[in-house]
Amino acid sequence: MAQHASQIARFLPRFEQHLPRLGKHRRLKQRAQHERFRWQDKSAEAAASMRERSREHGAFIVNMASTCCGKTLANARIMYALAEPSQCMRCAFALGLRTLTLQTGKAFSDLLGLGDDDLAIRVGGSASRVLFEHHEAQAEATGSASRQALLDEDTHVLCEGQTDQHPLLRRALADPNVRKLLVAPLLVCTIDHLTPATESQRGGRQIAPMLRLMSGDLVLDEPDDFDLADLPALTRLVHWAGLLGARVLLSSATLPPALVQGLFEAYRSGRQHFQRNRTARPGGAERPPGICCAWVDELHQQVHDCPETASFQQIHEQFAQRRHEALARLAAEPRRRAAILPVQGLQGIRQVPLLAEAFAPQVLSAAVSLHRAHHSVDTYTHKRVSFGLVRMANIEPLFEVALELFQLIPPDGLRVHLCVYHSRHPLLVRSAIEAQLDQALQRHEPDAVFSLPDIRQRLNASPETDHLFIVLGSPVTEVGRDHDYDWAVVEPSSMRSLIQLAGRVRRHRPGPVASPNILVFSHNLRHFSRQPGQAAFCKPGFETDGDAFHLASHDLRQLMSAEEIAVIDARPRIVSPASAALRPRERLVDLEHARMRHEMLPQQRVAATKPLGSRARAAAARAVPEPTLNASTWWQQAPEDALLTALLPQRQPFRKEPDRRDITLALLPDEDGENALLHQVMEGERRGESLYVEVNRSQCEHLPEAVIQGDRIEPWGVTDYMGALSALASELDLPLSICAERFGTTTVRPNDSGWRYHPALGFARKRS
């Protein structure tokens, strides 16, 4: 034990010098060929200018470039420019969604010509990656995608390191999971692979992510997409990145100022500890590090050293204000315009099925009106075609609205193709839906969609002159997919979700529009289904039932200004009024800024006095309120209060389980392989063992085909689960039952009454 401890103490500070690195990469060094991406060159130059100083003081970089400006490659180029040429690059790119992680990993593989030795892609579920790669291979086989790298694979140098000669690494890398996370110079992973670095509740789980942070830099992609409850864990990760010597980049076009400031303060606090212990003069003067900070977007780049929070805050506000002004100029000729659509006839209705019955006709009417104004013409059939998104806040109401839509009759001469997209489909069905949408909604070449076999067959098979392809989707449609819709109808939840969703409308096609192509309902369904006075813009959203963060009205016409409604973009989110000027009960965006401040920034603390008597001391202790726990508690409190225990990770865990944990269901074939039977996946006695327990058949209602057989409205997507399962099993060369166990699963909320299911609709709670 003493010998091992001695080796760790001796070799840990320099172990990163023995790990592989990525160097002399031509694509990461070469200048952009297209004017649109020249900002990447300037951003990389800005990073290179602070390379030397960042070795001593650390670096905190904010990339707020707009979507579709090459932000993913820009982040890699920035971190490559920041790395020492002699030591080469090591960096982890952490994301919140599996699909986005897989897409980013594929982008690096294709754009940079990286192989498995250079690039590790780690997502939570191996089944997701298998299906992703399967559909990619199918797309390549049909000619709709190309796997050819843009560069030859020998256009870079892999500095292999000497892991076998390092006592610590030799021992650590014997574990294959540690090796996968640690060895590759570039790591693209879901963030849950790194958050255990600060959560030492179970022995050993923190070691691999901690070593990764100690041996390379960190990029956080879309950190503002995380739930408010996950911000403490995100803050702990950034604090430890600073404490362990990493440099950090935040990447999102919609970063709110309180989130950026809170993460900077956490990083600065961690870097101070690093300065005291790991720099050339450890234990020296207590002078705070002058963190090397950079702000970049497609328009501006600037670099400043920020030893204090106040200087960082001031410069960030100036940068965000410049971006706000630039976005305002673009808003003069917007590619997206929005309008509020008043909800009618729902007052007094509480039950979700009845709400859906009254709501669905309004959805269809809005979709038809948007189609009339925003469509493309198929040059072969001369039919008018549009692809639209109907975004709903929650899956259960979405399921009911889908049932109602299939029973409606569209106007004469018009056919609706309806895709129901949310997270409660079996994995293989959801993956097939996403692959279908990935092909149809790539609109860089607007008319290419008419060459897709599925779209062509649907247009040729019916006489209607107008075709609406509608995606009825949950919030999963807002992030993680590079989709371009002609128009959108929105049930609102928050300003953040409106901005994210607006980015999916005409995403790939420039040019202004003259009339609204986004219609936002004035109220959401939760407003009608809950009791008067209860929060409605929640789950998802920022509203609570308490006084401080409870909206006085749920009518968007009162919560948003005319300017915010007319052109929905990132301006309200990236610039915040002063704290005293916020009106969180009266303005939707102010509610979000106020909650973000409350969750991220240090709370005002009451100065404690020291009375002489014991009774006076006790009275004073009772009089001083306990500080509110938030994300800043981790780094703001004294180390003995926070860092040396697992108390805060226990109180503020990453992705906290609900009181009733979600359960996993699987649709497995019967003995004849003809029908699917519902099973619940249970943990076995042995580690990693799964048991499949058949659910009582009375608890699984397989909906008949009649529910999706409407008049000129038909499903767009998978309608036969067993057929899709059999095809996948054949393509992957797997037994049917094994394929179902791996890819026929989904996660649902517990429900004593059971569930309803149809392949075109997914799972929903069974009505009691």
MOMO-V452653 format. One record per residue. N is the residue number from 1. RES is the residue in three letters. D_FIRST is the distance of its C-alpha to the first C-alpha in Angstrom with 2 decimals. Layout:
((N:RES:D_FIRST) (N:RES:D_FIRST))
This chain:
((1:MET:0.00) (2:ALA:3.81) (3:GLN:5.43) (4:HIS:5.19) (5:ALA:6.15) (6:SER:8.54) (7:GLN:9.97) (8:ILE:10.68) (9:ALA:12.33) (10:ARG:14.24) (11:PHE:15.45) (12:LEU:16.01) (13:PRO:19.24) (14:ARG:21.01) (15:PHE:19.84) (16:GLU:23.26) (17:GLN:25.04) (18:HIS:23.78) (19:LEU:25.14) (20:PRO:28.71) (21:ARG:31.52) (22:LEU:35.22) (23:GLY:37.73) (24:LYS:41.44) (25:HIS:42.54) (26:ARG:46.33) (27:ARG:46.86) (28:LEU:44.60) (29:LYS:46.45) (30:GLN:50.02) (31:ARG:52.45) (32:ALA:53.81) (33:GLN:57.05) (34:HIS:58.45) (35:GLU:59.65) (36:ARG:58.05) (37:PHE:54.54) (38:ARG:55.15) (39:TRP:53.25) (40:GLN:50.06) (41:ASP:50.89) (42:LYS:51.38) (43:SER:48.18) (44:ALA:46.17) (45:GLU:47.96) (46:ALA:47.11) (47:ALA:43.40) (48:ALA:43.62) (49:SER:45.34) (50:MET:42.34) (51:ARG:39.69) (52:GLU:39.05) (53:ARG:39.07) (54:SER:36.78) (55:ARG:33.98) (56:GLU:33.96) (57:HIS:35.26) (58:GLY:34.35) (59:ALA:37.01) (60:PHE:38.49) (61:ILE:41.21) (62:VAL:43.71) (63:ASN:45.65) (64:MET:48.60) (65:ALA:50.69) (66:SER:52.92) (67:THR:52.34) (68:CYS:53.43) (69:CYS:53.08) (70:GLY:50.18) (71:LYS:47.45) (72:THR:44.72) (73:LEU:45.36) (74:ALA:45.87) (75:ASN:42.38) (76:ALA:40.93) (77:ARG:43.25) (78:ILE:42.36) (79:MET:38.61) (80:TYR:39.32) (81:ALA:41.53) (82:LEU:38.91) (83:ALA:36.32) (84:GLU:36.29) (85:PRO:38.38) (86:SER:36.09) (87:GLN:32.93) (88:CYS:34.71) (89:MET:34.22) (90:ARG:31.41) (91:CYS:32.45) (92:ALA:31.96) (93:PHE:35.17) (94:ALA:34.66) (95:LEU:37.57) (96:GLY:38.42) (97:LEU:40.40) (98:ARG:39.57) (99:THR:43.02) (100:LEU:42.87) (101:THR:39.43) (102:LEU:40.87) (103:GLN:43.97) (104:THR:42.08) (105:GLY:39.93) (106:LYS:43.14) (107:ALA:44.83) (108:PHE:42.15) (109:SER:42.32) (110:ASP:46.12) (111:LEU:46.78) (112:LEU:44.14) (113:GLY:44.00) (114:LEU:40.24) (115:GLY:38.62) (116:ASP:35.46) (117:ASP:33.41) (118:ASP:34.60) (119:LEU:34.84) (120:ALA:32.75) (121:ILE:34.58) (122:ARG:32.61) (123:VAL:34.61) (124:GLY:33.82) (125:GLY:36.04) (126:SER:36.35) (127:ALA:39.83) (128:SER:41.04) (129:ARG:40.13) (130:VAL:41.79) (131:LEU:44.98) (132:PHE:44.94) (133:GLU:44.78) (134:HIS:47.37) (135:HIS:49.87) (136:GLU:49.26) (137:ALA:50.12) (138:GLN:53.23) (139:ALA:54.33) (140:GLU:54.01) (141:ALA:55.99) (142:THR:58.81) (143:GLY:58.88) (144:SER:57.89) (145:ALA:54.66) (146:SER:53.34) (147:ARG:49.92) (148:GLN:50.82) (149:ALA:48.60) (150:LEU:50.49) (151:LEU:48.89) (152:ASP:48.02) (153:GLU:44.36) (154:ASP:44.10) (155:THR:45.12) (156:HIS:41.66) (157:VAL:38.78) (158:LEU:35.28) (159:CYS:32.82) (160:GLU:30.33) (161:GLY:27.30) (162:GLN:24.70) (163:THR:21.96) (164:ASP:21.13) (165:GLN:20.46) (166:HIS:17.92) (167:PRO:14.24) (168:LEU:13.68) (169:LEU:17.04) (170:ARG:16.77) (171:ARG:13.96) (172:ALA:15.72) (173:LEU:19.14) (174:ALA:18.53) (175:ASP:19.54) (176:PRO:23.35) (177:ASN:23.83) (178:VAL:21.51) (179:ARG:23.33) (180:LYS:26.69) (181:LEU:25.98) (182:LEU:24.38) (183:VAL:25.99) (184:ALA:29.73) (185:PRO:31.18) (186:LEU:33.37) (187:LEU:32.13) (188:VAL:34.81) (189:CYS:33.47) (190:THR:34.39) (191:ILE:32.81) (192:ASP:30.89) (193:HIS:28.43) (194:LEU:27.50) (195:THR:28.05) (196:PRO:24.75) (197:ALA:23.14) (198:THR:24.22) (199:GLU:23.99) (200:SER:20.49) (201:GLN:21.91) (202:ARG:20.17) (203:GLY:16.51) (204:GLY:16.11) (205:ARG:19.85) (206:GLN:19.86) (207:ILE:17.52) (208:ALA:20.19) (209:PRO:23.10) (210:MET:21.23) (211:LEU:20.46) (212:ARG:24.13) (213:LEU:25.42) (214:MET:23.42) (215:SER:24.90) (216:GLY:28.53) (217:ASP:31.44) (218:LEU:32.69) (219:VAL:36.16) (220:LEU:37.14) (221:ASP:40.28) (222:GLU:42.71) (223:PRO:40.47) (224:ASP:43.59) (225:ASP:43.87) (226:PHE:41.04) (227:ASP:42.06) (228:LEU:42.12) (229:ALA:39.53) (230:ASP:37.05) (231:LEU:37.54) (232:PRO:34.78) (233:ALA:32.20) (234:LEU:33.90) (235:THR:33.80) (236:ARG:30.07) (237:LEU:29.55) (238:VAL:31.83) (239:HIS:30.27) (240:TRP:26.82) (241:ALA:28.49) (242:GLY:29.74) (243:LEU:26.53) (244:LEU:24.63) (245:GLY:27.52) (246:ALA:29.52) (247:ARG:33.30) (248:VAL:35.13) (249:LEU:38.47) (250:LEU:40.36) (251:SER:43.04) (252:SER:45.88) (253:ALA:49.61) (254:THR:49.66) (255:LEU:46.98) (256:PRO:48.10) (257:PRO:47.76) (258:ALA:45.70) (259:LEU:43.01) (260:VAL:42.87) (261:GLN:42.81) (262:GLY:40.13) (263:LEU:37.79) (264:PHE:38.57) (265:GLU:37.78) (266:ALA:34.41) (267:TYR:33.67) (268:ARG:34.92) (269:SER:32.74) (270:GLY:29.61) (271:ARG:30.75) (272:GLN:31.23) (273:HIS:27.53) (274:PHE:26.86) (275:GLN:29.48) (276:ARG:27.97) (277:ASN:24.52) (278:ARG:24.86) (279:THR:28.37) (280:ALA:29.73) (281:ARG:30.23) (282:PRO:27.46) (283:GLY:28.31) (284:GLY:31.93) (285:ALA:35.03) (286:GLU:34.90) (287:ARG:37.48) (288:PRO:36.96) (289:PRO:36.39) (290:GLY:39.63) (291:ILE:38.55) (292:CYS:40.43) (293:CYS:42.35) (294:ALA:44.70) (295:TRP:47.12) (296:VAL:48.72) (297:ASP:51.15) (298:GLU:53.95) (299:LEU:56.23) (300:HIS:54.32) (301:GLN:51.24) (302:GLN:50.18) (303:VAL:47.29) (304:HIS:46.51) (305:ASP:43.78) (306:CYS:43.09) (307:PRO:41.27) (308:GLU:42.57) (309:THR:43.04) (310:ALA:46.78) (311:SER:47.32) (312:PHE:45.43) (313:GLN:47.42) (314:GLN:50.69) (315:ILE:50.17) (316:HIS:48.98) (317:GLU:52.09) (318:GLN:54.28) (319:PHE:52.78) (320:ALA:53.08) (321:GLN:56.65) (322:ARG:57.59) (323:ARG:56.23) (324:HIS:58.16) (325:GLU:61.34) (326:ALA:60.79) (327:LEU:60.33) (328:ALA:63.48) (329:ARG:65.44) (330:LEU:64.24) (331:ALA:65.28) (332:ALA:68.88) (333:GLU:68.95) (334:PRO:66.22) (335:ARG:65.31) (336:ARG:64.51) (337:ARG:66.78) (338:ALA:66.25) (339:ALA:68.43) (340:ILE:68.03) (341:LEU:69.47) (342:PRO:70.53) (343:VAL:69.43) (344:GLN:72.48) (345:GLY:73.24) (346:LEU:69.82) (347:GLN:70.48) (348:GLY:70.27) (349:ILE:68.43) (350:ARG:65.06) (351:GLN:64.21) (352:VAL:62.35) (353:PRO:64.55) (354:LEU:67.67) (355:LEU:66.18) (356:ALA:65.39) (357:GLU:68.95) (358:ALA:70.37) (359:PHE:67.78) (360:ALA:67.88) (361:PRO:71.48) (362:GLN:70.62) (363:VAL:67.68) (364:LEU:69.97) (365:SER:72.71) (366:ALA:70.37) (367:ALA:69.04) (368:VAL:72.58) (369:SER:73.71) (370:LEU:70.80) (371:HIS:71.46) (372:ARG:75.08) (373:ALA:74.07) (374:HIS:70.97) (375:HIS:71.17) (376:SER:71.49) (377:VAL:74.29) (378:ASP:73.65) (379:THR:76.01) (380:TYR:76.55) (381:THR:77.60) (382:HIS:78.36) (383:LYS:76.47) (384:ARG:74.70) (385:VAL:70.95) (386:SER:68.24) (387:PHE:64.56) (388:GLY:63.61) (389:LEU:60.72) (390:VAL:61.14) (391:ARG:58.01) (392:MET:57.39) (393:ALA:54.81) (394:ASN:53.74) (395:ILE:53.68) (396:GLU:55.70) (397:PRO:58.74) (398:LEU:58.38) (399:PHE:58.67) (400:GLU:61.81) (401:VAL:63.34) (402:ALA:62.79) (403:LEU:64.67) (404:GLU:67.49) (405:LEU:67.70) (406:PHE:68.22) (407:GLN:71.23) (408:LEU:72.88) (409:ILE:75.63) (410:PRO:75.25) (411:PRO:78.37) (412:ASP:80.76) (413:GLY:79.82) (414:LEU:76.11) (415:ARG:73.22) (416:VAL:69.70) (417:HIS:66.60) (418:LEU:63.87) (419:CYS:60.12) (420:VAL:57.98) (421:TYR:54.51) (422:HIS:51.60) (423:SER:48.09) (424:ARG:49.22) (425:HIS:50.41) (426:PRO:48.57) (427:LEU:46.25) (428:LEU:48.51) (429:VAL:51.57) (430:ARG:50.03) (431:SER:48.83) (432:ALA:52.37) (433:ILE:53.89) (434:GLU:51.68) (435:ALA:52.53) (436:GLN:56.21) (437:LEU:56.09) (438:ASP:54.14) (439:GLN:57.06) (440:ALA:59.91) (441:LEU:58.73) (442:GLN:58.10) (443:ARG:61.22) (444:HIS:60.85) (445:GLU:63.86) (446:PRO:65.65) (447:ASP:67.80) (448:ALA:65.13) (449:VAL:64.42) (450:PHE:67.86) (451:SER:66.83) (452:LEU:64.11) (453:PRO:65.41) (454:ASP:64.63) (455:ILE:66.35) (456:ARG:69.28) (457:GLN:69.84) (458:ARG:69.89) (459:LEU:72.34) (460:ASN:74.63) (461:ALA:74.58) (462:SER:76.30) (463:PRO:79.42) (464:GLU:78.09) (465:THR:78.31) (466:ASP:75.39) (467:HIS:71.84) (468:LEU:69.04) (469:PHE:65.51) (470:ILE:63.65) (471:VAL:59.91) (472:LEU:59.52) (473:GLY:55.91) (474:SER:53.31) (475:PRO:51.24) (476:VAL:49.28) (477:THR:52.29) (478:GLU:51.60) (479:VAL:48.40) (480:GLY:46.66) (481:ARG:49.82) (482:ASP:52.03) (483:HIS:55.26) (484:ASP:58.73) (485:TYR:61.23) (486:ASP:64.89) (487:TRP:64.78) (488:ALA:62.82) (489:VAL:63.64) (490:VAL:61.06) (491:GLU:60.24) (492:PRO:58.57) (493:SER:55.22) (494:SER:54.29) (495:MET:55.22) (496:ARG:51.98) (497:SER:52.83) (498:LEU:56.41) (499:ILE:55.27) (500:GLN:52.82) (501:LEU:55.49) (502:ALA:58.19) (503:GLY:56.09) (504:ARG:56.69) (505:VAL:60.48) (506:ARG:61.99) (507:ARG:58.50) (508:HIS:59.47) (509:ARG:63.15) (510:PRO:64.39) (511:GLY:67.71) (512:PRO:68.99) (513:VAL:70.29) (514:ALA:73.39) (515:SER:72.71) (516:PRO:69.69) (517:ASN:67.35) (518:ILE:64.98) (519:LEU:66.29) (520:VAL:64.15) (521:PHE:65.20) (522:SER:66.00) (523:HIS:63.89) (524:ASN:61.09) (525:LEU:61.44) (526:ARG:58.99) (527:HIS:61.54) (528:PHE:64.06) (529:SER:61.84) (530:ARG:60.34) (531:GLN:62.21) (532:PRO:63.99) (533:GLY:61.82) (534:GLN:58.51) (535:ALA:56.30) (536:ALA:57.26) (537:PHE:55.36) (538:CYS:51.99) (539:LYS:49.74) (540:PRO:49.84) (541:GLY:50.91) (542:PHE:50.33) (543:GLU:52.78) (544:THR:51.80) (545:ASP:53.92) (546:GLY:53.34) (547:ASP:55.95) (548:ALA:54.09) (549:PHE:53.42) (550:HIS:56.31) (551:LEU:59.08) (552:ALA:62.63) (553:SER:63.94) (554:HIS:62.66) (555:ASP:65.42) (556:LEU:64.17) (557:ARG:67.58) (558:GLN:66.73) (559:LEU:63.02) (560:MET:63.42) (561:SER:65.80) (562:ALA:68.37) (563:GLU:66.60) (564:GLU:63.22) (565:ILE:64.98) (566:ALA:67.18) (567:VAL:64.40) (568:ILE:60.90) (569:ASP:58.34) (570:ALA:55.25) (571:ARG:57.25) (572:PRO:56.93) (573:ARG:53.17) (574:ILE:52.16) (575:VAL:54.25) (576:SER:54.15) (577:PRO:56.61) (578:ALA:55.48) (579:SER:53.82) (580:ALA:57.01) (581:ALA:59.12) (582:LEU:57.18) (583:ARG:59.13) (584:PRO:56.55) (585:ARG:59.08) (586:GLU:61.76) (587:ARG:60.19) (588:LEU:57.81) (589:VAL:55.98) (590:ASP:55.76) (591:LEU:54.07) (592:GLU:51.31) (593:HIS:50.93) (594:ALA:50.87) (595:ARG:48.20) (596:MET:46.06) (597:ARG:46.36) (598:HIS:45.52) (599:GLU:42.38) (600:MET:41.06) (601:LEU:42.16) (602:PRO:41.20) (603:GLN:43.53) (604:GLN:45.76) (605:ARG:44.24) (606:VAL:46.50) (607:ALA:46.22) (608:ALA:45.20) (609:THR:47.12) (610:LYS:46.13) (611:PRO:48.92) (612:LEU:48.97) (613:GLY:49.41) (614:SER:46.87) (615:ARG:49.38) (616:ALA:49.98) (617:ARG:46.26) (618:ALA:45.98) (619:ALA:49.08) (620:ALA:47.79) (621:ALA:44.49) (622:ARG:46.56) (623:ALA:48.86) (624:VAL:46.23) (625:PRO:45.39) (626:GLU:41.80) (627:PRO:40.95) (628:THR:41.28) (629:LEU:38.14) (630:ASN:38.47) (631:ALA:36.56) (632:SER:36.48) (633:THR:34.78) (634:TRP:31.32) (635:TRP:31.77) (636:GLN:34.59) (637:GLN:33.09) (638:ALA:30.77) (639:PRO:27.07) (640:GLU:26.36) (641:ASP:29.05) (642:ALA:27.91) (643:LEU:24.87) (644:LEU:22.16) (645:THR:23.33) (646:ALA:24.47) (647:LEU:27.90) (648:LEU:29.84) (649:PRO:28.56) (650:GLN:29.53) (651:ARG:32.90) (652:GLN:33.57) (653:PRO:32.00) (654:PHE:32.92) (655:ARG:35.82) (656:LYS:35.94) (657:GLU:37.11) (658:PRO:40.58) (659:ASP:41.22) (660:ARG:42.39) (661:ARG:40.05) (662:ASP:41.79) (663:ILE:42.14) (664:THR:42.27) (665:LEU:45.47) (666:ALA:46.29) (667:LEU:49.73) (668:LEU:49.58) (669:PRO:52.58) (670:ASP:54.45) (671:GLU:55.07) (672:ASP:58.00) (673:GLY:56.13) (674:GLU:58.95) (675:ASN:57.79) (676:ALA:54.60) (677:LEU:53.22) (678:LEU:50.95) (679:HIS:47.54) (680:GLN:44.72) (681:VAL:41.22) (682:MET:38.86) (683:GLU:35.14) (684:GLY:34.59) (685:GLU:32.21) (686:ARG:29.91) (687:ARG:27.96) (688:GLY:30.32) (689:GLU:33.26) (690:SER:36.59) (691:LEU:39.57) (692:TYR:43.09) (693:VAL:45.29) (694:GLU:48.96) (695:VAL:50.39) (696:ASN:53.62) (697:ARG:56.34) (698:SER:58.21) (699:GLN:55.36) (700:CYS:55.68) (701:GLU:59.01) (702:HIS:59.62) (703:LEU:62.21) (704:PRO:65.31) (705:GLU:66.34) (706:ALA:69.19) (707:VAL:66.94) (708:ILE:66.43) (709:GLN:69.92) (710:GLY:71.82) (711:ASP:74.98) (712:ARG:74.09) (713:ILE:70.49) (714:GLU:67.98) (715:PRO:64.21) (716:TRP:62.59) (717:GLY:59.50) (718:VAL:58.15) (719:THR:60.44) (720:ASP:59.44) (721:TYR:55.83) (722:MET:56.19) (723:GLY:57.92) (724:ALA:55.17) (725:LEU:52.50) (726:SER:54.40) (727:ALA:54.86) (728:LEU:51.18) (729:ALA:50.14) (730:SER:52.61) (731:GLU:51.50) (732:LEU:47.80) (733:ASP:48.66) (734:LEU:46.98) (735:PRO:48.30) (736:LEU:50.00) (737:SER:47.76) (738:ILE:44.50) (739:CYS:45.97) (740:ALA:46.91) (741:GLU:43.48) (742:ARG:41.92) (743:PHE:44.69) (744:GLY:46.88) (745:THR:44.69) (746:THR:45.16) (747:THR:43.79) (748:VAL:46.24) (749:ARG:46.52) (750:PRO:46.92) (751:ASN:50.59) (752:ASP:52.00) (753:SER:55.24) (754:GLY:53.64) (755:TRP:54.22) (756:ARG:56.95) (757:TYR:56.44) (758:HIS:58.41) (759:PRO:57.02) (760:ALA:58.99) (761:LEU:57.88) (762:GLY:54.33) (763:PHE:53.16) (764:ALA:54.43) (765:ARG:54.57) (766:LYS:57.32) (767:ARG:60.09) (768:SER:60.30))
